[in-house]
Structure formats: C-alpha cells, structure tokens
C-alpha cells in the first residue's frame, strides 16, 4: 500500500532520524548533500564548515530537505521539507542550537558501534580555520509518503 503521511507522521520521521539530505541551488547549479541533523520545534539544526553548501545557501536561502526511514524496499517513509536557511550568529543562538544538536546526537556517539577510532598521528596538513557554521532550516512546508507491504 502506498500513501501520504500526515503532518504529525512527517514530524515523527524527522524526530526519529539523524541523517538527511539538503538540496540547495545557486547560479544555475543544484547541490544535494547528506548532513547529520536534529529536528526541534519546527526547525532542522545542523552544522558545517564553510564550503559549497554554505556558500550556496547564503546566496539562496530557500532549500529543500529530505529524510527517509527504511525497513526494507517494501516498507519505507520519506519526508520532504521546504524551508529557509538561517545561520545562528549570536552566541546565545549558537549555544542553544549546539545544545539541541548535542542532546540529539550524543547517544549515537556513545554507541558500541560508533566508538571513536584509537588515536592516530594527526594529518600532515591541518585546516587553519575550522570555525563551524551552526544553522537551522525552518520547516515551512512538509510532505511525506510511505509504502507498507501487506505481508
């Protein structure tokens, strides 16, 4: 059976997952990239270093976000969000967003399967300026679909 998800079901999928894909566009180019995120009170929170994704979203803040939950090829849910990119610029905004991300993602960092690798020598080339950009995407419009097998 194929069907549409309700708003509440879409939000459940957004709250349940931690990896989604951002679709952004600028200068005739479309870019889709996976991100780790946290959904909280109508916003998708994430962080990144400055790169193509951030540069594109700064130029054109209207973005699309997609996340799915799959049990198998016949049992899945997929959610699309349309919203607007916004950087957390003040210290208070950054702290609040970082807390949301930390609270959501910390359980996964403690997982037996996600333990950090043993310490290794640092890479020969270290990025001089890695200042994370903390941002959120408003959930202005949401749509979801599902498939559920009968067996």
N, C-alpha and C positions, 0 to 999 in steps of 0.2 A: 504494500500500500504506500502510495506517495501522498504527501500532504504538506500543509503550511503550518508553521509554528506560530503560536500566539506570542504577544509581546513578553509575557511572563516566561514562556518557554525559551524564547531567544535570550532573555537575561540570564536564565539558568545556565544555558550553554556558555555564555560569556563569563559567568562566575566560575564555572567548572573547569575551564581550560586555562592554560598559561602561555600557549604559543598560538599566534595568529599571523595574518599577513596584511601589511599595509600596502595599499595601492595609491600612488601619488603621481602627479603629472606636472610637467613644466616644459616650455619650449618645444612643443610637439613630441615629447618623449613621455612614455608611461613606464613606471618602475614599480615592481611588486617585490616585496622583501619580507621574510619572516622576522617576527620580533617576539620577545618574551614580554608579557604584559600582565597587568592586574586590572580587573574591572571593579569599579567602585562608584556607586551612586550616580550613574548616568555618564561616566567617563571611563575611557580606556587610558591607563597610565603606562608609560614606558620610558626608557632612557637610551641614549645612543651618543656616540661621539659625532662630531661634525663630519659629514660625508655627503654623498649624493642624496640620500633620503632626506636629511635635514635641510640641505640647500634647496631641494625641490619643494618641500613643504613650507619653507619660509617664503618662497616666491608665490606658491599657490596653495593656500592652507586647506582648501576643500579636498578631503581624502575619502577613501573607502577602506574599510577594514573587514577582513573575512576570517572566520574561525569555524572549524568543524570538529565534530566528535564522531568517531567511527568505532563500531564494534566489529564490523566486517563489511564486505561490499554490499550486502543487502540490508544493513541496519546502520544508519548514519543520520546525523543532523548537521545542518550548515546554516550559519548566520552571516548576513551582510549588514554592515553599518555604514551609513553615510554621515559624516560629521566634519568638524573643523579642528585643525591642528592649532595648539596653543602651547607655547613654551612657558615653563614655570620660571619666572625671572627673579622674584623676590626670595629672600632667604626663607621667609615663612612658607611660601608656596612650595619651594624645593624641599623643605623639611617634611611638610605634610605629604607630598607626593612620594618622597623617599620612604616614609613610614608605611604608606599603603603598599608600595612595591615590596618592601622588606617583609611585612607581615604576610603577604600572599606567597612570596617565593621562598621564604626561609625553610618551610617544611621540606621542600624539594632538595635544598642544599644539604639537609641532614639525612637524606635517604641513603640506604646502604648502596644502592646502585649509582648514586650521584656523588659519592665522596670525591673530594679533590684528589688529583694525582699527586704522588710524592713530589717533594720539592726537587726542581731541576735547576741547573745553572740558568741565569737569566739570558734572554736572547742577546745577540751581539748588537742589535740595533733596538733602542728603546724609544718609543714615541716621546717627544719632548713635552708636548702639551696635550694631555688627555684630560680635558675637562668635560665631564659628561653633561649632555643636554637632557634635562628632565622635562618631559612634555606629556600632554594629555590630548585626547581626541574626544570631542563631545559626541554623544550618541543622539544625533538629531533625527535620524530616520533608521528604522531597523526592519529587516525582513528575514524570514527563516523558512527553510524547507526540511523535510525529513523523508526517509524511506524506512519502512519497517516490514520485515518479512513475516509471512503468516505462519511459518514453522518454527 
